[in-house]
């Protein structure tokens, strides 16, 4: 058992206790952040004269070599160490002797781990945003190709009114655009450096916290050392944002699963994103969409776990907070993987446009427009609503669509109908006359797509 805090203790830690306490099995994931944070810290120590410049240079050079060897696989992170911090520092001491022992001057593992987690999370926020931008690019491409692809819009899973595939996809563009905005907000709020907070009360050494913050691309240092070591709000916010992203992906997945069913046949998922059945040769299962839907609960679990862990912790650092990592790391990887796979799935997915168009026509999605037609002829809306309701019942009984009725059949229900009704309630008219901002007409969608094109040219990551 390799640990760096044994001076106070007179007997060895029980092996079971040690294993329970250790975190290297999962915190080794941020070895790079730990080394980068140590390089910034020791660079500042040298600048401030807390250690000599020569000692600082030697430690920096050795830390860079350790990083290079870990990344190449030449140096293996050993589970005999309690955590990644112990591994890095012990390796440094093995190579530099007493000089290596000066690395931890003016620093506690409390502010060290707070820094590492913040650096790792900050990096993952950016990586997640990159994945979302790729997804948005694919959604926008589908929108541009389908501004006149008519399909039914739904409420309560019932066909409601005709829309276009571009309009439907645009709803998800808005969702994922909001998700990117949330990531930007989280980044800006979290981008302050806890290094130099010490265990909880700072240190008597003349640290230059602004300098270390600058070296690590933070806006500045955290302004309260107790909060610096015990804050995990940024992680809770990020897990909440990931949960919302997964919720959006899950809703989208649910629709694709429905659209892929034999009853709908709106889409055909590419073979690369489907699987078959071990017993039923006809099956082509939407496994990726189903797994994305399923893994949403996994990400929710990480959020609820951390919220529950943090709810009763007094200031400042407590060992409970070690539980911020394992499930969070899993949620990070799960969300990024789901976004990437989902993007590939919809990018290769075929839309059966004729089936969508026929479904809109057969679902009485133009009933509202038939009522509007009567209103424009002077019929009070409530009366028009009742008339069209009787028309729908008639069509259901006959097994036909409203468009299939003759003018005589329509007039038998209301003499107000004229021959122009057929143009007024055609699918194309129903969509094209909805021209308000955010509506499905091609005119409206072209304007929205132009806005989205401009949005895709910008990148908040260049602004932070």
Order of alpha helices (4+ residues) and beta strands (2+ residues): alpha-alpha-alpha-alpha-alpha-alpha-beta-beta-alpha-alpha-alpha-alpha-beta-alpha-alpha-beta-alpha-alpha-alpha-alpha-alpha-alpha-alpha
